[in-house]
Amino acid sequence: MNIGFIGTGLMGAPMIKNLLKSKHQISIFNRTISKARKLKRYGAYLSYKIDELVKDKEIIITMLTDDKAVNNIIRSKTFLKNVCKETTVIDMSSTKPSTALDNYKTLKKKGVYFLDAPVSGGTKGAESASLAIMVGGEKKIYKKNLKVLKMLGIPNYVGKPSSGQAAKLANQIIVGITIGAVSEAIIFSKKLGLKPINVLKALKGGWADSKILQTHGLRMIKEDFKARGKVASQLKDMENILNTAKMNKINLPLSMIIRNLYKKLSKKGYDNLDHSYLYKEIKNYF
Ligand SMILES: NC(=O)c1ccc[n+]([C@@H]2O[C@H](COP(=O)([O-])OP(=O)(O)OC[C@H]3O[C@@H](n4cnc5c(N)ncnc54)[C@H](OP(=O)(O)O)[C@@H]3O)[C@@H](O)[C@H]2O)c1
């Protein structure tokens, strides 16, 4: 099968490496070509232009920053002119559900299939092909592409087009608020004279335990804020959550607090640090 992959960032690069373990021919494209070159040694074919990448593919996967980046690619004249009928475009970036629905409709008019299939599990999940994949779209198209999705993680069909992105926003409500809760728990423990690493161990297996407690908690304790998931991405997700909630007349007071804290971090220039850096914003709150 000929598969095209657009976006070789923190998530895209390890996902491409997993696809390259199969017999499929994998072509890749990235806006900054130099960042994609390192994947050639794993067997990827590097396309220098978007039309070259798009042509003659059965599947095109996109893994891009945000709604604007996805639309820049999928809605571009070059993409729409060169994409073949019956190709499936799978957008694995995190966007608003409304963006996914618009892209589904635009591509359908050209006889091109679309799945929204955002992920959770971070760079670790991308490396180990264990990402939670939330899929929206036509069920028969989901089934048709299941084998390829399984090379990247654990796909689950959520429902009609845009449902994958809606599920991902629900996921990000939990991720954002939990990173905030873990930050407060570590700050609290330290102030009471406890060793936070001992608290993490003691909480293991209890109701408060989670991947975020053990992973992001450790990053906070070690003050290791090298980005695996960026502050900018988390802020984008929180904005998309609140935007979608507003459109549907839903109040999300906790998400609003977390969005405001991430906004402060972004204004201070910390966009490219890990989203666990929220810990510092809460620590220095007053
Ligand atoms: N990192 C995580 O833990 C994580 C977990 C789950 C989901 N996600 C989601 O996965 C997606 C990718 O995240 P990431 O962490 O891999 O981000 P990243 O490392 O910043 O990569 C973003 C990619 O998008 C490309 N891009 C950005 N703007 C573009 C534009 N206008 N036109 C074309 N390409 C553009 C970048 O190209 P350049 O190289 O040229 O900048 C890069 O390839 C995001 O939607 C994020 O929310 C991330």
PDBQT file of the ligand as one rigid body, heavy atoms in Angstrom, charges set to zero:
ROOT
HETATM    1  N1  LIG A 301       3.076  15.789  21.842  1.00  0.00    +0.000 N 
HETATM    2  C1  LIG A 301       2.099  15.174  22.472  1.00  0.00    +0.000 C 
HETATM    3  O1  LIG A 301       2.261  14.699  23.606  1.00  0.00    +0.000 OA
HETATM    4  C2  LIG A 301       0.736  15.007  21.820  1.00  0.00    +0.000 A 
HETATM    5  C3  LIG A 301      -0.112  14.014  22.304  1.00  0.00    +0.000 A 
HETATM    6  C4  LIG A 301      -1.342  13.819  21.696  1.00  0.00    +0.000 A 
HETATM    7  C5  LIG A 301      -1.727  14.620  20.648  1.00  0.00    +0.000 A 
HETATM    8  N2  LIG A 301      -0.903  15.610  20.197  1.00  0.00    +0.000 N 
HETATM    9  C6  LIG A 301      -1.350  16.424  19.054  1.00  0.00    +0.000 C 
HETATM   10  O2  LIG A 301      -0.635  15.982  17.909  1.00  0.00    +0.000 OA
HETATM   11  C7  LIG A 301      -0.427  17.078  16.995  1.00  0.00    +0.000 C 
HETATM   12  C8  LIG A 301       1.066  17.219  16.693  1.00  0.00    +0.000 C 
HETATM   13  O3  LIG A 301       1.728  17.501  17.915  1.00  0.00    +0.000 OA
HETATM   14  P1  LIG A 301       3.327  17.463  18.062  1.00  0.00    +0.000 P 
HETATM   15  O4  LIG A 301       3.582  17.402  19.523  1.00  0.00    +0.000 OA
HETATM   16  O5  LIG A 301       3.903  16.436  17.153  1.00  0.00    +0.000 OA
HETATM   17  O6  LIG A 301       3.681  18.931  17.522  1.00  0.00    +0.000 OA
HETATM   18  P2  LIG A 301       5.027  19.467  16.838  1.00  0.00    +0.000 P 
HETATM   19  O7  LIG A 301       6.197  18.680  17.287  1.00  0.00    +0.000 OA
HETATM   20  O8  LIG A 301       5.033  20.923  17.078  1.00  0.00    +0.000 OA
HETATM   21  O9  LIG A 301       4.790  19.178  15.269  1.00  0.00    +0.000 OA
HETATM   22  C9  LIG A 301       3.861  19.902  14.538  1.00  0.00    +0.000 C 
HETATM   23  C10 LIG A 301       3.968  19.582  13.065  1.00  0.00    +0.000 C 
HETATM   24  O10 LIG A 301       3.038  20.426  12.335  1.00  0.00    +0.000 OA
HETATM   25  C11 LIG A 301       3.748  21.114  11.276  1.00  0.00    +0.000 C 
HETATM   26  N3  LIG A 301       3.108  22.416  11.018  1.00  0.00    +0.000 N 
HETATM   27  C12 LIG A 301       2.830  23.389  11.918  1.00  0.00    +0.000 A 
HETATM   28  N4  LIG A 301       2.233  24.438  11.319  1.00  0.00    +0.000 NA
HETATM   29  C13 LIG A 301       2.125  24.107   9.998  1.00  0.00    +0.000 A 
HETATM   30  C14 LIG A 301       1.578  24.774   8.874  1.00  0.00    +0.000 A 
HETATM   31  N5  LIG A 301       1.019  25.983   8.972  1.00  0.00    +0.000 N 
HETATM   32  N6  LIG A 301       1.643  24.141   7.671  1.00  0.00    +0.000 NA
HETATM   33  C15 LIG A 301       2.209  22.908   7.556  1.00  0.00    +0.000 A 
HETATM   34  N7  LIG A 301       2.734  22.233   8.604  1.00  0.00    +0.000 NA
HETATM   35  C16 LIG A 301       2.692  22.824   9.810  1.00  0.00    +0.000 A 
HETATM   36  C17 LIG A 301       5.157  21.252  11.810  1.00  0.00    +0.000 C 
HETATM   37  O11 LIG A 301       6.043  21.516  10.754  1.00  0.00    +0.000 OA
HETATM   38  P3  LIG A 301       7.471  22.248  11.030  1.00  0.00    +0.000 P 
HETATM   39  O12 LIG A 301       8.419  21.158  11.405  1.00  0.00    +0.000 OA
HETATM   40  O13 LIG A 301       7.790  22.911   9.743  1.00  0.00    +0.000 OA
HETATM   41  O14 LIG A 301       7.253  23.238  12.154  1.00  0.00    +0.000 OA
HETATM   42  C18 LIG A 301       5.350  19.872  12.462  1.00  0.00    +0.000 C 
HETATM   43  O15 LIG A 301       5.605  18.881  11.489  1.00  0.00    +0.000 OA
HETATM   44  C19 LIG A 301      -1.040  18.311  17.665  1.00  0.00    +0.000 C 
HETATM   45  O16 LIG A 301      -2.335  18.514  17.175  1.00  0.00    +0.000 OA
HETATM   46  C20 LIG A 301      -1.069  17.928  19.145  1.00  0.00    +0.000 C 
HETATM   47  O17 LIG A 301      -2.086  18.614  19.858  1.00  0.00    +0.000 OA
HETATM   48  C21 LIG A 301       0.335  15.803  20.745  1.00  0.00    +0.000 A 
ENDROOT
TORSDOF 0
